[in-house]
Amino acid sequence: MSAVDPLALDPETLSVAIELPQRLWLRTGDAMLRLTVHDQLDERFVLQVEGLDGVAKTAPRRHVLAAGIAGKDRDRFMRTQAAARAARARPGTGNGSMTVAITGACRTQDLGGGPVQATIYLRTSSRHFRLAQIDLGAAIGGDNLRRVPPCGSTVPLPRARNF
């Protein structure tokens, strides 16, 4: 990941893949991409869930959801990249970061006991990188994990997208 410059990524081709248990789903807005530069910029962008990833292989009872920067946020992402490049050119600005956060979810059945692992990948035009693997129960607390609402009719259509 250190070879990737977030300020040079094309928001049209940038893709995030999130591997989850099959009983846990993300909807558009349930994941965010955050771009920061020192104390000068801190922007969050909605990730639009586009469906099941059509290429990734997963363990049994898991799936991979593909997401990209939502269309309404792409222009703002490019403006933020330009502002970040300008800020980075000034002496003493410091470094920045790009992170992906899961901010919501829904479930199709009880999540049960034990860890609920999520693995987040970033794909640029030619490569993909594992950004993080987290136990959601440990990250947000077991009580909060039990409060994840049922999906109802909001489960994304399981169309495949090549990640």
C-alpha positions in Angstrom: 0.0 0.0 0.0 2.9 2.3 0.6 3.4 2.4 -3.2 -0.1 3.9 -3.7 -0.5 7.7 -3.8 -4.1 8.4 -2.8 -3.8 11.8 -4.4 -3.3 10.3 -7.8 -6.1 7.7 -7.7 -8.9 8.0 -10.2 -12.3 8.0 -8.4 -13.9 6.4 -11.4 -11.8 3.2 -11.1 -11.0 3.2 -7.4 -12.8 0.3 -5.8 -13.2 -1.1 -2.3 -14.0 -4.7 -1.5 -15.3 -5.7 1.9 -15.3 -9.4 2.9 -18.0 -10.2 5.5 -20.0 -13.1 6.8 -22.9 -13.8 4.4 -25.4 -12.9 7.1 -24.0 -9.3 7.2 -24.6 -6.8 4.4 -23.6 -3.2 3.7 -25.7 -0.7 1.9 -24.7 2.4 0.2 -23.5 4.8 2.9 -22.6 2.0 5.3 -18.9 2.4 4.5 -17.0 5.6 4.0 -13.6 6.5 2.6 -11.7 9.2 4.5 -8.9 11.3 3.2 -6.9 13.5 5.5 -3.8 15.7 5.2 -2.2 16.7 8.5 -4.6 19.2 10.2 -5.6 20.9 7.0 -8.0 18.5 5.3 -10.4 15.9 6.6 -13.0 14.7 4.1 -15.3 11.7 4.1 -16.8 10.1 1.0 -19.8 7.8 0.7 -19.0 4.4 -0.7 -21.8 3.1 -3.0 -22.2 -0.7 -2.7 -22.4 -2.1 -6.2 -23.2 -5.7 -5.4 -21.3 -8.9 -4.9 -17.8 -9.1 -6.1 -17.7 -11.3 -9.2 -14.1 -12.6 -9.0 -13.0 -12.8 -5.4 -12.9 -16.2 -3.8 -13.9 -16.4 -0.2 -14.2 -18.9 2.6 -17.5 -20.7 3.1 -20.4 -18.6 4.5 -18.6 -15.3 3.5 -19.1 -12.9 0.7 -17.2 -9.9 -0.8 -19.1 -6.7 -1.5 -17.7 -4.3 -4.1 -18.1 -0.5 -3.6 -16.9 2.6 -5.2 -17.0 6.3 -4.4 -20.6 7.4 -4.9 -21.2 9.4 -8.1 -22.3 12.4 -6.1 -18.9 12.4 -4.2 -16.5 11.9 -7.2 -16.1 15.5 -8.1 -15.6 16.5 -4.5 -13.0 13.7 -4.1 -11.0 15.1 -7.1 -11.2 18.6 -5.6 -10.0 17.3 -2.3 -7.1 15.5 -4.0 -6.1 18.8 -5.7 -6.3 20.7 -2.4 -4.3 17.9 -0.7 -1.6 18.0 -3.4 -1.3 21.8 -2.9 -1.2 21.4 0.9 1.5 18.7 0.6 3.6 21.0 -1.5 3.9 23.5 1.4 6.7 23.0 3.8 5.8 21.6 7.2 2.4 20.2 6.1 3.2 16.6 7.2 1.6 13.4 5.9 -1.9 12.4 5.2 -3.8 9.2 5.2 -6.6 7.4 3.4 -8.8 5.0 5.4 -12.0 3.0 4.9 -14.5 2.7 7.7 -17.6 0.6 8.1 -20.2 2.9 9.7 -23.3 0.8 9.5 -24.7 -2.6 8.3 -27.7 -4.8 8.3 -28.1 -8.5 8.9 -30.2 -11.2 7.2 -30.1 -13.5 10.3 -28.7 -13.5 13.8 -25.0 -12.9 13.9 -24.5 -15.5 16.6 -21.6 -15.5 19.0 -17.9 -15.3 18.3 -15.9 -12.9 16.2 -17.4 -11.2 13.2 -14.5 -10.6 10.9 -14.4 -8.0 8.2 -11.5 -7.6 5.7 -11.2 -4.5 3.6 -9.3 -4.3 0.3 -8.5 -1.3 -1.9 -8.2 -1.8 -5.7 -6.4 0.7 -7.9 -6.5 0.4 -11.7 -4.1 -2.6 -11.6 -3.6 -4.0 -8.1 -5.5 -4.7 -4.9 -4.2 -4.3 -1.4 -5.5 -5.6 1.9 -6.1 -2.5 4.1 -7.4 -4.0 7.3 -8.9 -7.0 8.9 -11.0 -6.3 12.0 -13.3 -8.1 14.4 -16.4 -5.9 14.3 -17.6 -7.2 17.7 -14.3 -6.1 19.3 -14.3 -2.8 17.5 -17.8 -1.7 18.3 -18.7 -3.9 21.2 -20.7 -7.1 21.4 -23.9 -5.3 22.5 -23.8 -2.9 19.6 -23.2 -5.8 17.2 -26.3 -7.5 18.5 -28.2 -4.3 17.7 -27.4 -4.4 13.9 -30.8 -4.1 12.3 -32.4 -6.7 10.0 -32.0 -5.8 6.4 -35.6 -6.2 5.4 -36.0 -5.2 1.8 -32.7 -3.2 1.8 -30.3 -6.0 1.0 -28.4 -5.0 -2.2 -29.1 -7.0 -5.3 -26.5 -9.7 -5.6 -25.2 -8.7 -9.0 -21.6 -9.5 -9.6 -19.0 -6.9 -10.3 -15.5 -7.8 -11.2 -13.3 -6.4 -8.5 
